[in-house]
């Protein structure tokens, strides 16, 4: 009995070691390209493209300084902030109202709306570009922040509705009914009672919406030129044919990732609560 138990414990430990080894290897595979980009941004051009690779080098901030002085990086960054903020604000505003309504409505129309939204979400993004481009030319919105926000919202809205609807469905309707018994209208119950409980879900959905708008390349590359170009388009346009600009491109790539890392770290407890929302009941 004792021998069997010892073998069982040894087997569990070996399995744990194997799992952690696989996870560590997978982490290294994913982290190594980013670390390589970070080190490249602090190298001189001759070190960045040396063969064999130079692992010990004298760090320099030349690429980071050139990123802000020689390239219109600040303009790209402001455009990304405007478009991302607008997309998240509009998507969450519409998504909260639609998600709440679909979570509380039990008729067949609600199910049909959800299926249509899912089908709309499954369309490839390239299918939005031709009508969006024609619309932009007709209305004069080409190369504007408003156009990018509208297109991003159209693409992202089905996802936000589905996600927020699932969060709203986890909140017992009895909480709202109790608030309305105490004198609240349905709107007051929604704002004062339901939305505070929904904060983790709203933050989690907002993070995903932010990543869509912030990292998108194809749509702004076609629907924006110089005035509304965002960071991914701007970085791709910096010296793609000249190797001496690649360290600047590496610095720009690292800078693109920094705001996302900061936002995720700041809201991580809400993200964790949002991803596990409704997982435990009782």
Secondary structure by P-SEA (a helix, b strand, c coil): caaaaaaaaaaaaaaaaaaaaaaaaaaaaaaaaaaaaaaaaacccccccccccccbbbbbaaaaaaaacccaaaaaaaaaaaaaaaaaaaaaaaaaaaaaaaaacccaaaaaaaaaaaaaaacccccccaaaaaaaaaacccccaaaaaaaaaaacaaaaaaaaaaaaaaccaaaaaaaaaacccaaaaaaccccccaaaaaaaaaaaaaaaaaacccccccccccccccaaaaaaacccccccaaaaaaaaaaaaaaaaaaaaaaaaaaaaaaaacccccc
